Amino acid sequence: MMKKMTLNAMLTMVTLSACLFASGQAVRTKIPTTLNDAALPATEAIRASTGLITHYVAGTVGNFNAADQWIGIGQPLASLYGERTQWGGQAFIKALRQQPSPSTTKDAIIEWGNQGGEMQFRYVTNPLSSTGFIKIHSLTSAGNAYYGAAAPPIFFGTPKLGINTTNQPGINSTSLTNTISTINGIFRTTATAPNTYAVGVYSVTNASSTSNTNYGMLAVTSGSGAGTNNYGMYSVISAPNTNNNYAVYASAPTGPVPGSNSWAAFFQGNTFATGLYIGSDIALKTDVKPEANAMDKIRRANPVTYFYNKEKSQKGLNLPEEEQHGFIAQELREAVPEAVRTARFSIPDPTTGQEMGSEEYLCVNYISLISILYKGVQEQDTRIKELEAKLGIKNAATTTANGRETLAEEGRITIAAGTFDKKEFTLAQNTPNPFSAQTTIRYSLPAGVKNGTIGIFDLNGRMQQQYNGLNGSSQLIIDGNTLQPGIYIYSLLAEGQEVISKRMILTR
């Protein structure tokens, strides 16, 4: 049985090894050339001039050609001290580099080359198997870096930094806090060549699962600190030019899957914008037809005021708390079905953003209702002019050269109080208009007229309300609850003679 080595014996061997190295003699080290260690290395040597301990298999020690295969420890290159492995024209070095004189600073460096390829960091599960190496991190000779088994696919080339994961967050970091802001990650890019992409963050979801919710980007703000600004995502274009500039570019398919719940952007909470444009070019449209039966659709719709359900808002939908004006989607679908669709709301965990569940609700495209309302006003305007012609009412409003509207017709009227120029009477447009609760009408009658009247007529010429005994300058408040929704004509009368007439719209 081998006796245990004493401490003195161990120290003696270490001292002997040090002496051999200092004296320039070869230090033999077992460096296997095969996995099963069946053979010893071909040659080991020491280069006294540089203190380079070398093992070489083929070629010439210290040369860097394709046929040179060697491992060196010491000073393989000038101003460099460390380790170098040379094989097939490629090299791997970890060393300290002396900076140019007179500096005494040393750089710790890791290098590889010379024929490109990748530097890979792998986790070994079975060194005897071709599949027993799991690639974790890769660096390319072009300076690209990515994490995962393969570079993430991207439509315009390999990313400078890419993360390819399955069922894991791509980035999950602890906040970096400074005096200005709290930042989890900064992605900045520049592109100076014309017609090139400059993408700060490129996010793609190509999951095909039909049972999961897929996010191209999920931004959640859960901070509630007073006096702070919290951004789930903050994206800025600081130097717009003649290229296409998108602070945020989002794309999602709109079909052809029935019941598709794909949205280019999905916001649960108030959204603010200083400008909004909807694509409406004729080149984007086919089968264009005039809006038809607008008033029929308007009559069938039922405008309401309401508050959102607080219980639903607490599930993460972030519904507004103030009073709302709009429609009940189920009711509007009967009048304008193409303006209503189903949306599936994801309910995320407020801390992690992970989906906890989902619920479906109907939603309304209010933008599409504008053309219907606009057409309805045009139809009503045509009808009003027809009725005004039947009633003998002239249009009281004319436009002067400077664009201002006169408030009375040209001409004079004669009543018991005397003869007056119609321009001495004023009847302002009611405000607000349209209105739902109350509206105000300002008026003015010349001195001497003691019994003026404002009458409100429906489109069939029937008087609905009458306000008598008006004189001087004042205003009249109309209660919308005393009338049915619709379009009305209101007229200023002097002793029964119509002076000025205008239109007002009552909604609900």
C-alpha positions as CSV (number, residue, x, y, z in Angstrom):
1,M,0.0,0.0,0.0
2,M,1.3,3.4,-1.0
3,K,2.4,5.5,2.0
4,K,0.8,8.9,2.5
5,M,3.0,11.8,1.3
6,T,4.3,13.9,4.1
7,L,4.2,17.7,4.0
8,N,8.0,17.9,3.7
9,A,8.0,15.6,0.7
10,M,5.3,17.7,-1.1
11,L,7.3,20.9,-0.4
12,T,10.5,19.2,-1.8
13,M,8.7,18.3,-5.1
14,V,7.4,21.8,-5.5
15,T,10.8,23.2,-4.9
16,L,12.4,20.8,-7.4
17,S,9.8,21.7,-10.0
18,A,10.5,25.4,-9.5
19,C,14.3,24.8,-9.9
20,L,13.8,22.8,-13.1
21,F,11.7,25.6,-14.6
22,A,14.3,28.2,-13.6
23,S,17.1,26.2,-15.0
24,G,15.5,25.9,-18.4
25,Q,14.9,22.2,-18.2
26,A,11.8,20.6,-19.8
27,V,8.8,20.2,-17.6
28,R,6.9,17.1,-18.7
29,T,3.2,17.3,-18.4
30,K,0.7,14.7,-19.5
31,I,-1.4,16.3,-22.3
32,P,-3.6,13.7,-24.0
33,T,-4.3,13.9,-27.7
34,T,-7.4,11.6,-27.6
35,L,-10.5,11.5,-25.4
36,N,-9.6,8.1,-23.9
37,D,-6.0,9.2,-23.2
38,A,-4.6,6.3,-25.1
39,A,-1.5,8.1,-26.3
40,L,1.0,10.5,-24.9
41,P,1.8,13.8,-26.7
42,A,4.3,13.7,-29.4
43,T,6.8,16.2,-28.0
44,E,7.0,18.6,-25.1
45,A,9.7,21.4,-25.0
46,I,10.7,24.6,-23.3
47,R,11.9,27.7,-25.1
48,A,14.5,29.2,-22.7
49,S,14.5,32.6,-24.4
50,T,10.9,33.4,-23.6
51,G,10.1,30.9,-20.9
52,L,7.4,29.4,-23.1
53,I,6.4,25.9,-22.1
54,T,5.0,24.3,-25.2
55,H,3.4,21.1,-26.3
56,Y,3.2,20.7,-30.1
57,V,1.7,18.0,-32.3
58,A,2.5,19.2,-35.8
59,G,4.1,22.2,-37.5
60,T,6.4,24.7,-35.8
61,V,6.1,26.0,-32.3
62,G,5.5,29.8,-32.3
63,N,4.1,29.9,-35.8
64,F,0.5,30.6,-36.7
65,N,0.0,28.8,-39.9
66,A,-2.8,26.2,-40.7
67,A,-0.4,23.3,-40.2
68,D,0.8,24.4,-36.8
69,Q,-0.7,22.7,-33.8
70,W,0.6,23.6,-30.4
71,I,-0.2,24.8,-26.9
72,G,1.9,27.4,-25.1
73,I,2.1,28.8,-21.6
74,G,4.3,31.7,-20.9
75,Q,5.0,34.5,-23.4
76,P,3.7,33.3,-26.8
77,L,3.9,36.8,-28.3
78,A,5.7,40.0,-27.6
79,S,4.0,42.1,-24.8
80,L,1.8,39.1,-24.0
81,Y,1.9,36.7,-21.2
82,G,-0.5,33.8,-20.7
83,E,-1.8,30.8,-22.6
84,R,-2.3,30.2,-26.4
85,T,-3.8,27.3,-28.3
86,Q,-3.0,27.2,-32.0
87,W,-4.7,24.8,-34.4
88,G,-5.6,24.9,-38.1
89,G,-4.9,28.6,-38.5
90,Q,-7.0,29.6,-35.6
91,A,-6.0,30.6,-32.1
92,F,-7.4,31.0,-28.6
93,I,-5.6,33.3,-26.1
94,K,-6.2,34.3,-22.5
95,A,-3.4,36.5,-21.3
96,L,-2.2,39.8,-19.8
97,R,-1.1,42.4,-22.4
98,Q,1.5,45.1,-21.6
99,Q,0.3,48.4,-22.8
100,P,2.8,50.5,-24.8
101,S,5.7,52.0,-22.9
102,P,6.0,53.9,-20.6
103,S,2.7,52.7,-19.2
104,T,2.9,49.7,-16.8
105,T,-0.8,48.9,-17.1
106,K,-1.8,45.4,-18.0
107,D,-4.9,44.5,-20.0
108,A,-6.6,41.2,-19.2
109,I,-7.7,39.9,-22.6
110,I,-9.4,36.9,-24.3
111,E,-8.9,36.6,-28.0
112,W,-9.6,34.2,-30.7
113,G,-9.1,34.1,-34.5
114,N,-8.0,34.2,-37.3
115,Q,-10.6,32.6,-39.7
116,G,-13.9,33.9,-38.2
117,G,-16.4,31.5,-36.8
118,E,-17.8,31.7,-33.3
119,M,-16.6,31.6,-29.8
120,Q,-19.1,29.4,-27.9
121,F,-19.8,28.9,-24.3
122,R,-21.3,25.5,-23.8
123,Y,-22.6,23.3,-21.0
124,V,-21.4,19.7,-21.3
125,T,-23.8,16.9,-20.5
126,N,-21.9,14.1,-22.3
127,P,-18.5,14.7,-23.9
128,L,-18.6,11.5,-25.8
129,S,-21.8,12.4,-27.6
130,S,-22.2,14.7,-30.6
131,T,-25.3,16.1,-28.9
132,G,-23.9,16.3,-25.4
133,F,-23.0,20.0,-25.6
134,I,-25.6,22.7,-24.9
135,K,-24.7,26.0,-26.5
136,I,-25.5,28.9,-24.1
137,H,-23.7,32.0,-25.4
138,S,-22.0,32.7,-28.7
139,L,-19.8,35.5,-30.0
140,T,-19.0,36.0,-33.7
141,S,-16.0,37.6,-35.4
142,A,-18.4,40.4,-36.6
143,G,-19.1,41.4,-33.0
144,N,-22.6,39.8,-32.8
145,A,-23.6,38.1,-29.6
146,Y,-26.5,35.9,-28.8
147,Y,-27.8,33.7,-26.1
148,G,-29.5,30.3,-26.8
149,A,-29.0,27.3,-29.0
150,A,-29.2,29.3,-32.2
151,A,-29.2,32.9,-33.3
152,P,-32.8,34.4,-33.1
153,P,-34.4,34.8,-36.5
154,I,-34.8,38.3,-37.7
155,F,-36.1,39.7,-41.0
156,F,-33.1,41.9,-41.8
157,G,-30.1,39.9,-40.6
158,T,-28.4,38.6,-37.5
159,P,-28.9,41.0,-34.5
160,K,-26.0,42.6,-32.7
161,L,-27.4,41.2,-29.5
162,G,-29.9,38.4,-29.7
163,I,-31.8,36.3,-27.2
164,N,-33.4,33.1,-28.3
165,T,-35.5,31.5,-25.5
166,T,-38.3,29.0,-25.1
167,N,-40.9,29.5,-22.4
168,Q,-38.6,32.0,-20.6
169,P,-38.4,35.8,-20.4
170,G,-35.9,37.2,-22.9
171,I,-34.8,40.0,-20.5
172,N,-35.6,40.1,-16.8
173,S,-33.4,42.6,-14.9
174,T,-33.2,44.5,-11.7
175,S,-33.7,48.2,-12.1
176,L,-30.8,50.6,-12.4
177,T,-31.6,53.6,-10.3
178,N,-30.1,57.0,-10.7
179,T,-31.2,60.6,-10.0
180,I,-33.2,60.9,-13.2
181,S,-35.0,57.6,-13.7
182,T,-35.3,53.9,-13.0
183,I,-34.3,51.9,-16.0
184,N,-34.4,48.2,-16.6
185,G,-32.9,48.2,-20.1
186,I,-31.7,50.7,-22.7
187,F,-31.7,49.8,-26.4
188,R,-30.1,52.4,-28.6
189,T,-29.2,52.2,-32.3
190,T,-28.1,54.6,-35.0
191,A,-28.1,54.2,-38.8
192,T,-26.4,56.8,-41.0
193,A,-26.7,55.2,-44.4
194,P,-29.8,56.1,-46.5
195,N,-32.6,53.6,-46.7
196,T,-31.4,51.6,-43.7
197,Y,-33.3,50.4,-40.7
198,A,-32.4,51.7,-37.2
199,V,-34.3,49.5,-34.8
200,G,-33.9,50.0,-31.0
201,V,-36.0,47.0,-30.1
202,Y,-37.2,44.3,-32.5
203,S,-39.8,42.0,-30.9
204,V,-41.3,39.0,-32.8
205,T,-43.8,36.4,-31.6
206,N,-44.3,33.5,-33.9
207,A,-45.8,31.0,-31.5
208,S,-48.5,28.9,-33.1
209,S,-50.2,27.7,-29.9
210,T,-54.0,28.1,-30.1
211,S,-54.5,27.9,-26.3
212,N,-52.0,30.6,-25.2
213,T,-51.9,34.4,-25.5
214,N,-48.9,35.5,-27.6
215,Y,-47.4,39.0,-27.0
216,G,-45.0,40.7,-29.4
217,M,-44.3,43.0,-26.5
218,L,-45.9,43.1,-23.1
219,A,-45.6,46.4,-21.2
220,V,-47.0,46.7,-17.7
221,T,-46.8,49.7,-15.4
222,S,-47.6,48.8,-11.8
223,G,-45.8,51.6,-9.9
224,S,-48.0,53.9,-7.9
225,G,-45.6,56.2,-6.2
226,A,-46.7,59.8,-5.9
227,G,-44.9,62.4,-8.0
228,T,-43.3,59.8,-10.3
229,N,-43.7,59.0,-14.0
230,N,-44.1,55.3,-14.8
231,Y,-43.6,54.0,-18.3
232,G,-44.2,50.4,-19.4
233,M,-42.4,51.4,-22.6
234,Y,-40.8,54.6,-23.6
235,S,-39.7,55.0,-27.2
236,V,-38.3,58.2,-28.8
237,I,-37.2,59.2,-32.3
238,S,-34.8,62.1,-31.7
239,A,-33.7,62.8,-35.2
240,P,-36.5,62.4,-37.8
241,N,-35.4,62.5,-41.5
242,T,-36.8,61.7,-44.9
243,N,-36.8,58.0,-44.2
244,N,-39.7,56.2,-42.5
245,N,-39.6,57.0,-38.8
246,Y,-41.5,54.9,-36.3
247,A,-41.2,55.4,-32.5
248,V,-43.3,52.2,-32.3
249,Y,-44.1,49.9,-35.2
250,A,-46.6,47.2,-34.4
251,S,-48.1,44.7,-36.9
252,A,-50.7,42.0,-36.5
253,P,-52.8,40.0,-38.9
254,T,-56.5,40.9,-39.2
255,G,-57.7,37.6,-40.7
256,P,-58.6,35.2,-42.2
257,V,-59.1,33.2,-39.0
258,P,-62.7,33.6,-37.9
259,G,-62.9,35.1,-34.4
260,S,-59.3,36.3,-34.6
261,N,-58.2,38.2,-31.5
262,S,-55.1,39.7,-33.1
263,W,-54.4,43.4,-32.4
264,A,-51.4,45.5,-33.5
265,A,-51.8,47.4,-30.2
266,F,-53.9,46.5,-27.2
267,F,-54.3,49.0,-24.4
268,Q,-56.0,48.4,-21.1
269,G,-56.2,51.9,-19.6
270,N,-56.5,55.5,-20.9
271,T,-54.5,56.2,-24.1
272,F,-53.3,59.8,-24.9
273,A,-52.3,61.0,-28.3
274,T,-51.5,64.4,-29.7
275,G,-52.3,63.3,-33.2
276,L,-54.1,60.4,-34.9
277,Y,-54.5,59.5,-38.6
278,I,-56.4,56.6,-40.0
279,G,-55.4,55.2,-43.4
280,S,-58.2,56.4,-45.9
281,D,-56.5,56.6,-49.3
282,I,-58.6,55.5,-52.2
283,A,-55.8,53.1,-53.1
284,L,-56.5,51.1,-50.0
285,K,-60.2,50.7,-50.8
286,T,-62.5,48.7,-53.2
287,D,-66.2,48.5,-53.8
288,V,-66.7,52.1,-52.6
289,K,-70.4,53.1,-52.2
290,P,-72.3,56.1,-50.8
291,E,-73.4,55.7,-47.2
292,A,-77.1,54.7,-47.3
293,N,-80.0,54.9,-44.8
294,A,-77.9,56.9,-42.3
295,M,-80.9,58.4,-40.5
296,D,-82.4,54.9,-40.1
297,K,-79.2,53.7,-38.4
298,I,-79.1,56.8,-36.2
299,R,-82.7,56.3,-35.1
300,R,-82.1,52.7,-34.2
301,A,-79.0,53.5,-32.2
302,N,-79.5,54.4,-28.5
303,P,-76.9,56.8,-27.1
304,V,-76.5,56.4,-23.3
305,T,-74.4,57.7,-20.4
306,Y,-72.8,55.2,-18.0
307,F,-70.0,54.2,-15.6
308,Y,-67.8,51.2,-16.0
309,N,-68.0,48.3,-13.7
310,K,-65.5,48.7,-10.9
311,E,-65.3,45.0,-10.3
312,K,-64.2,44.4,-13.9
313,S,-61.6,47.2,-13.6
314,Q,-60.1,45.6,-10.6
315,K,-59.3,42.5,-12.7
316,G,-56.6,44.5,-14.5
317,L,-58.8,46.0,-17.3
318,N,-58.0,49.5,-16.0
319,L,-61.4,50.9,-17.0
320,P,-62.0,54.7,-16.7
321,E,-63.7,55.8,-13.6
322,E,-65.5,59.0,-14.8
323,E,-68.9,59.1,-16.5
324,Q,-68.9,57.9,-20.1
325,H,-71.0,58.7,-23.2
326,G,-71.5,56.1,-25.9
327,F,-73.5,53.0,-26.9
328,I,-74.3,49.5,-25.6
329,A,-72.5,47.3,-28.0
330,Q,-75.2,44.6,-28.0
331,E,-77.8,47.3,-29.0
332,L,-75.6,49.0,-31.6
333,R,-74.9,45.7,-33.2
334,E,-78.5,45.6,-34.3
335,A,-78.2,48.9,-36.1
336,V,-74.6,48.9,-37.3
337,P,-73.2,45.3,-37.0
338,E,-70.0,46.0,-38.8
339,A,-69.0,48.5,-36.1
340,V,-69.0,45.9,-33.4
341,R,-66.7,42.9,-32.7
342,T,-65.5,40.7,-29.9
343,A,-62.3,41.4,-28.0
344,R,-60.6,38.9,-25.7
345,F,-59.0,40.8,-22.7
346,S,-56.0,39.2,-21.2
347,I,-55.8,39.5,-17.4
348,P,-52.1,39.9,-16.4
349,D,-50.5,39.6,-13.0
350,P,-49.8,43.2,-12.1
351,T,-46.3,42.3,-10.9
352,T,-45.0,39.8,-13.4
353,G,-47.2,40.5,-16.4
354,Q,-48.0,36.7,-16.7
355,E,-51.5,36.0,-17.9
356,M,-53.8,34.8,-15.1
357,G,-56.9,34.4,-17.4
358,S,-58.9,36.1,-20.1
359,E,-62.5,37.4,-20.7
360,E,-64.4,38.3,-23.8
361,Y,-66.3,41.5,-24.3
362,L,-67.9,43.4,-27.3
363,C,-66.2,46.5,-28.4
364,V,-67.2,49.4,-30.8
365,N,-65.3,51.1,-33.6
366,Y,-66.5,54.6,-32.9
367,I,-64.5,56.0,-35.8
368,S,-66.7,54.1,-38.2
369,L,-69.8,55.9,-36.9
370,I,-68.5,59.4,-37.9
371,S,-69.4,58.9,-41.6
372,I,-72.9,57.7,-40.6
373,L,-73.5,60.8,-38.4
374,Y,-72.1,63.0,-41.1
375,K,-74.4,61.5,-43.8
376,G,-77.3,61.8,-41.3
377,V,-76.7,65.5,-41.0
378,Q,-76.5,65.9,-44.8
379,E,-79.8,64.0,-45.1
380,Q,-81.4,66.2,-42.4
381,D,-80.0,69.4,-44.0
382,T,-81.7,68.4,-47.3
383,R,-85.0,67.7,-45.5
384,I,-84.8,71.0,-43.6
385,K,-84.3,73.1,-46.7
386,E,-87.3,71.4,-48.3
387,L,-89.4,72.2,-45.2
388,E,-88.0,75.8,-45.0
389,A,-89.1,76.2,-48.7
390,K,-92.6,75.0,-47.8
391,L,-92.8,77.2,-44.8
392,G,-91.5,80.2,-46.6
393,I,-88.6,80.6,-44.2
394,K,-85.4,82.0,-45.7
395,N,-82.0,81.1,-44.6
396,A,-81.1,83.6,-41.9
397,A,-77.3,83.0,-42.1
398,T,-75.2,84.4,-44.8
399,T,-71.4,84.6,-45.0
400,T,-69.5,87.8,-45.6
401,A,-66.3,88.3,-47.4
402,N,-64.2,87.9,-44.2
403,G,-65.9,84.6,-43.4
404,R,-68.1,85.9,-40.5
405,E,-71.7,84.9,-40.3
406,T,-74.4,87.6,-40.2
407,L,-77.1,87.0,-37.7
408,A,-80.1,88.4,-39.6
409,E,-81.6,88.7,-43.1
410,E,-81.4,91.7,-45.2
411,G,-84.6,93.8,-45.1
412,R,-87.0,95.5,-42.8
413,I,-90.1,94.6,-40.9
414,T,-93.0,96.7,-39.8
415,I,-94.8,95.9,-36.5
416,A,-97.0,97.9,-34.1
417,A,-93.9,99.2,-32.3
418,G,-92.5,100.6,-35.6
419,T,-90.4,99.7,-38.6
420,F,-87.0,98.0,-37.9
421,D,-84.0,96.8,-39.9
422,K,-83.7,93.1,-39.4
423,K,-80.0,93.6,-38.7
424,E,-81.0,95.1,-35.4
425,F,-82.1,91.7,-34.2
426,T,-79.6,89.0,-33.2
427,L,-80.1,85.3,-32.6
428,A,-77.0,83.3,-31.8
429,Q,-76.3,79.6,-32.5
430,N,-77.3,77.6,-29.5
431,T,-74.3,76.3,-27.4
432,P,-73.5,73.5,-27.1
433,N,-74.8,72.1,-30.3
434,P,-75.5,69.2,-30.5
435,F,-76.7,68.9,-26.8
436,S,-78.2,66.3,-24.6
437,A,-79.1,68.0,-21.3
438,Q,-79.2,71.8,-21.7
439,T,-78.4,74.4,-24.3
440,T,-78.3,78.2,-24.3
441,I,-79.6,80.6,-26.9
442,R,-78.5,84.2,-26.8
443,Y,-80.7,86.9,-28.4
444,S,-81.1,90.7,-28.8
445,L,-84.1,92.8,-29.8
446,P,-84.0,96.5,-30.6
447,A,-85.5,99.0,-28.2
448,G,-89.3,99.4,-28.6
449,V,-89.9,95.7,-29.2
450,K,-91.5,94.5,-26.0
451,N,-93.1,91.2,-27.0
452,G,-90.5,89.1,-28.8
453,T,-90.9,85.3,-29.1
454,I,-88.6,82.4,-29.6
455,G,-90.4,79.3,-31.0
456,I,-89.0,75.8,-31.4
457,F,-90.4,73.8,-34.3
458,D,-90.0,70.2,-35.4
459,L,-89.1,69.4,-39.0
460,N,-92.8,69.1,-39.9
461,G,-93.3,72.8,-38.9
462,R,-95.2,72.0,-35.6
463,M,-94.3,74.3,-32.7
464,Q,-93.0,72.3,-29.8
465,Q,-92.1,75.1,-27.4
466,Q,-92.8,78.9,-27.2
467,Y,-91.1,81.5,-25.1
468,N,-92.9,84.9,-25.1
469,G,-92.4,88.4,-23.6
470,L,-88.8,88.7,-24.7
471,N,-87.1,92.1,-24.9
472,G,-83.6,93.6,-24.8
473,S,-80.5,91.4,-24.8
474,S,-80.5,88.2,-22.8
475,Q,-80.3,84.4,-23.1
476,L,-82.7,81.4,-23.0
477,I,-81.9,78.0,-21.5
478,I,-83.6,75.1,-23.2
479,D,-84.1,71.9,-21.2
480,G,-83.3,68.9,-23.4
481,N,-85.5,66.6,-21.2
482,T,-88.6,68.4,-22.5
483,L,-88.0,67.4,-26.1
484,Q,-87.4,64.2,-28.0
485,P,-84.0,63.6,-29.7
486,G,-83.8,65.1,-33.2
487,I,-83.2,68.2,-35.2
488,Y,-85.2,71.3,-34.5
489,I,-85.7,74.8,-36.0
490,Y,-85.8,77.7,-33.6
491,S,-87.0,81.1,-34.7
492,L,-87.0,84.7,-33.3
493,L,-90.4,86.3,-33.9
494,A,-91.4,89.9,-33.5
495,E,-95.2,90.2,-33.1
496,G,-95.6,86.9,-35.0
497,Q,-93.2,87.8,-37.9
498,E,-90.2,85.6,-38.4
499,V,-87.0,87.5,-38.3
500,I,-84.2,84.8,-37.9
501,S,-84.2,81.0,-37.8
502,K,-81.5,78.5,-37.0
503,R,-81.1,74.8,-36.4
504,M,-80.2,72.8,-33.3
505,I,-79.7,69.1,-32.7
506,L,-80.8,67.2,-29.5
507,T,-79.1,63.9,-28.7
508,R,-79.2,61.4,-25.8
